[in-house]
Amino acid sequence: MERNEIKEKVFEVAGKLFGQDTAEFLDKENLVDAFSMTSIDVLEFLLAIETEFDFEFDDEYLDETTLQDINVLLDYIEEQM
């Protein structure tokens, strides 16, 4: 799967969870801000990403930059595939 396909799936997951059209957010780098995620939203989103891409996040990987920079998240997902 190519990086742009992964990004589209990530935003698709976010759109389903938060009931928003993701087209306007595709250029956003910070997912937490783009979708106004609470801490509970972040956990639900990470679980949905794990399910969608069939992997588990390493706890050591999860920090404040994981969802604040879409490229960090995409890099991690690519590594897991």
Order of alpha helices (4+ residues) and beta strands (2+ residues): alpha-alpha-alpha-alpha
